[in-house]
Amino acid sequence: MSKAMETVNTTIHDAAHVIAGDAVHVSWQEILIRLAVALVIVGVGICLVIAGKKLLKALFNRKKAEREDEGQKKTLLSLLTNLLSFTVYFAAGCMALSALGVNVESILAVAGVGGLAIGFGCQTLVKDFVSGLFLWLEGNLKVGDVVTVGGLTGTVEKIALRTTSLRAANGNLYTIPNGDIRTVVNMTRDFRYALVDIVLAHSQDYQKAMDVMQAAMVILDEQEEMLEEIPKVVGLTGNDRFAATIRIECKCAVEKCWEVERKIRQAALESLKKEGFTL
């Protein structure tokens, strides 16, 4: 370890000596030229990133994707644009420093010698990156999916190299390190069950209430084209000292689940109220 630190100190000393020695002989005109070249390099890097992102979007939008592949393509696009930005900005930064007269090789040498120590601090970063890569390869998460991760529920808005962003229903944006994602509850695959719980007081006739609601579900199925089947009154699913819970369920398309639940709830409550049940 002492030899490594000695090498680092020697490299920094040599780099500083070279920079200081060059600064004595550099004129103001040359400094301005170097600064202009560095700014041009940075500008070209920014333009390359913008052009690269537009090119990637054009390539992904060239062929219309199927519904099941759309999220996968958006996820891959998000990862590639992040990788492109990191690579181009890093290269442009090194070239700009070199144009300013900074010995980039010395800086990289210091980074290489200190890489072992830095590596311990970067374990989490590498873990996040690898986890994000496998999330995409295995298809557990896609942009546009509604998921629950670590107790947080929202729509996957972006999957980057290190983090995943979820947009909650209330607008909150959650940013989760990919390495912290252990269990994913994905609510947007294939189909869902719309579940509606109706609470009735113990003093009322449960069987009659279930018959009334089931009749209302048959009428609702005839009126609503979005329903794939007649909602089914499952029965009593819970109770406490004050009331009992009656559940209604219906298999439906993922994107229509919440709307179906609202329709079922409205029809059930209206039918019970019409028959004189206290709600």
C-alpha positions in Angstrom: 0.0 0.0 0.0 2.9 2.4 0.8 4.5 1.7 -2.6 1.2 2.5 -4.3 0.9 5.8 -2.4 4.4 6.7 -3.2 3.7 6.1 -6.9 0.6 8.3 -6.7 2.5 11.1 -5.1 5.3 10.8 -7.6 2.9 10.9 -10.5 1.0 13.9 -9.1 4.3 15.8 -8.5 5.5 15.1 -12.1 2.2 16.2 -13.6 2.2 19.4 -11.6 5.8 20.1 -12.6 5.0 19.6 -16.2 1.9 21.8 -16.1 3.7 24.5 -14.1 6.7 24.4 -16.5 4.4 24.7 -19.5 2.5 27.6 -18.0 5.6 29.7 -17.9 6.0 29.5 -21.7 2.3 29.7 -22.7 1.1 33.1 -24.0 -2.3 34.6 -23.5 -3.1 34.0 -27.2 -2.3 30.3 -26.9 -4.4 30.1 -23.7 -7.3 31.6 -25.5 -6.8 29.3 -28.4 -6.7 26.3 -26.1 -9.8 27.5 -24.3 -11.6 27.9 -27.6 -10.6 24.4 -28.8 -11.8 23.0 -25.5 -15.2 24.7 -25.8 -15.5 23.5 -29.4 -14.8 19.9 -28.2 -17.4 20.2 -25.5 -19.9 21.7 -27.9 -19.3 18.9 -30.5 -19.8 16.4 -27.7 -23.1 17.9 -26.7 -24.2 17.9 -30.4 -23.2 14.3 -30.8 -25.2 13.3 -27.8 -28.3 15.1 -29.1 -27.9 13.7 -32.6 -27.2 10.2 -31.2 -30.4 10.3 -29.1 -32.4 11.4 -32.1 -30.9 8.7 -34.2 -31.6 6.0 -31.6 -35.3 7.2 -31.4 -35.6 7.1 -35.2 -34.2 3.6 -35.3 -36.5 2.3 -32.6 -39.6 4.1 -34.1 -38.8 2.9 -37.7 -40.8 -0.3 -37.2 -44.0 -0.2 -35.2 -43.7 -2.3 -32.2 -46.2 -4.8 -30.9 -47.8 -4.0 -27.5 -45.8 -6.6 -25.7 -42.5 -5.4 -27.2 -43.2 -1.6 -26.8 -42.1 -1.5 -23.2 -39.0 -3.6 -23.9 -37.9 -1.3 -26.7 -38.5 1.8 -24.6 -36.4 0.3 -21.8 -33.5 -0.5 -24.2 -33.7 3.0 -25.7 -33.4 4.5 -22.2 -30.4 2.3 -21.4 -28.6 3.1 -24.7 -29.2 6.8 -24.5 -27.7 6.9 -20.9 -24.7 4.8 -22.1 -24.2 7.1 -25.1 -24.3 10.2 -22.9 -21.8 8.8 -20.4 -19.4 7.6 -23.1 -19.4 10.8 -25.2 -19.2 13.2 -22.2 -16.3 11.3 -20.7 -14.4 11.3 -24.0 -15.2 14.9 -24.6 -14.1 15.9 -21.1 -10.7 14.1 -21.5 -10.1 15.7 -24.9 -11.1 19.1 -23.6 -8.6 18.8 -20.7 -5.9 17.6 -23.1 -6.6 20.7 -25.3 -6.1 22.9 -22.2 -2.7 21.4 -21.7 -3.6 19.1 -18.8 -1.7 15.8 -18.9 -4.7 13.4 -19.1 -2.4 10.4 -19.1 -1.1 11.4 -15.6 -4.6 11.8 -14.3 -5.6 8.4 -15.7 -2.4 6.9 -14.2 -3.3 8.2 -10.8 -6.8 6.8 -11.3 -5.3 3.5 -12.3 -3.1 3.3 -9.3 -5.8 4.4 -6.9 -8.3 2.1 -8.7 -8.1 -0.5 -6.0 -9.2 1.9 -3.3 -11.8 3.5 -5.5 -13.1 0.1 -6.4 -14.3 -0.6 -2.9 -16.3 2.6 -3.0 -17.7 1.8 -6.4 -19.1 -1.7 -5.5 -22.6 -0.3 -5.1 -22.3 1.5 -8.5 -21.2 -1.6 -10.3 -24.0 -3.6 -8.5 -26.6 -1.1 -9.6 -25.4 -1.2 -13.2 -25.3 -5.0 -13.4 -28.7 -5.3 -11.7 -30.2 -2.8 -14.2 -28.7 -4.8 -17.1 -30.3 -8.0 -15.9 -33.6 -6.3 -15.2 -33.7 -5.5 -18.9 -32.4 -8.8 -20.2 -34.9 -10.8 -18.1 -37.8 -8.4 -18.9 -38.9 -8.1 -15.3 -39.3 -4.4 -15.7 -40.3 -2.4 -18.7 -41.0 1.3 -19.3 -44.7 1.8 -18.9 -45.3 -1.1 -16.4 -47.2 -0.4 -13.2 -45.1 -2.1 -10.5 -44.5 -2.2 -6.7 -40.9 -2.2 -5.7 -39.7 -2.0 -2.1 -43.2 -0.9 -1.0 -43.3 1.9 -3.6 -46.0 1.7 -6.4 -45.9 3.6 -9.6 -45.5 3.5 -13.4 -41.9 2.8 -14.6 -41.0 6.1 -16.3 -37.3 5.5 -16.9 -34.7 2.7 -16.5 -31.2 4.2 -16.5 -27.8 2.6 -16.0 -27.9 3.0 -12.2 -31.5 3.8 -11.2 -35.1 3.1 -12.1 -37.7 5.9 -11.8 -41.3 5.3 -10.8 -44.1 7.8 -11.2 -46.8 7.4 -8.5 -50.5 8.0 -9.0 -50.2 11.3 -7.1 -47.3 12.5 -9.2 -44.5 11.7 -6.9 -41.3 10.5 -8.7 -39.4 7.7 -6.9 -35.8 7.0 -7.9 -34.7 3.5 -6.9 -31.1 2.2 -7.2 -31.2 -0.9 -9.4 -29.1 -2.8 -6.9 -31.8 -2.4 -4.3 -34.5 -4.0 -6.4 -35.2 -7.4 -4.9 -38.9 -8.3 -5.4 -41.0 -6.8 -8.2 -44.8 -7.0 -8.2 -45.7 -6.3 -11.8 -49.4 -5.4 -12.3 -49.4 -4.9 -16.1 -48.7 -8.4 -17.5 -51.4 -10.3 -19.5 -54.5 -9.6 -17.4 -55.7 -8.5 -14.0 -58.7 -9.1 -11.7 -60.8 -6.1 -10.8 -61.6 -6.5 -7.2 -64.4 -4.6 -5.5 -65.2 -4.9 -1.8 -68.7 -3.8 -0.5 -69.2 -3.4 3.2 -72.6 -4.1 4.8 -73.7 -3.9 8.4 -74.4 -7.2 10.3 -78.1 -6.4 10.7 -78.8 -6.8 6.9 -79.5 -9.9 4.8 -76.1 -10.8 3.2 -77.6 -13.4 0.8 -80.2 -11.1 -0.6 -77.5 -8.4 -1.0 -75.4 -10.8 -3.0 -78.3 -11.8 -5.2 -79.2 -8.2 -5.9 -75.6 -7.3 -6.8 -75.2 -10.4 -9.0 -78.3 -9.3 -11.0 -76.8 -5.9 -11.3 -73.6 -7.4 -12.7 -75.5 -9.2 -15.4 -77.1 -5.9 -16.5 -73.7 -4.1 -16.3 -72.2 -6.8 -18.6 -74.9 -6.1 -21.2 -74.3 -2.3 -21.0 -70.5 -2.2 -20.9 -68.5 -3.5 -23.9 -65.2 -3.3 -21.9 -66.2 -6.2 -19.7 -64.8 -9.5 -20.9 -67.0 -11.6 -18.6 -69.9 -11.1 -16.2 -68.5 -9.9 -12.8 -68.9 -12.5 -10.2 -70.0 -11.9 -6.6 -67.6 -14.2 -4.8 -69.2 -13.9 -1.3 -68.2 -12.9 2.2 -64.4 -12.4 2.4 -64.2 -10.7 5.8 -65.9 -9.3 8.8 -65.4 -7.4 12.0 -67.6 -6.5 14.9 -69.4 -3.8 12.9 -69.8 -5.0 9.3 -69.1 -7.8 6.8 -67.3 -7.5 3.4 -68.7 -8.9 0.2 -66.3 -9.2 -2.8 -67.0 -8.9 -6.5 -64.3 -9.9 -9.0 -63.9 -9.7 -12.8 -61.1 -10.7 -15.1 -60.2 -7.8 -17.4 -57.5 -6.2 -19.5 -54.7 -4.6 -17.6 -55.2 -1.0 -18.8 -59.0 -1.1 -18.1 -58.8 -2.6 -14.5 -59.4 0.6 -12.6 -62.2 1.8 -14.9 -63.9 -1.6 -14.5 -63.6 -1.4 -10.7 -65.3 2.0 -10.8 -68.1 0.7 -13.0 -68.7 -2.4 -10.8 -68.7 -0.4 -7.6 -71.1 2.2 -8.9 -73.5 -0.5 -10.2 -73.3 -2.5 -7.0 -74.0 0.4 -4.7 -76.8 1.8 -6.8 -78.5 -1.7 -6.8 -78.2 -2.0 -3.1 -79.5 1.5 -2.4 -82.5 0.8 -4.8 -83.4 -2.3 -2.7 -83.3 -0.4 0.5 -80.0 -1.6 1.9 -78.2 0.9 4.2 -74.8 1.9 3.0 
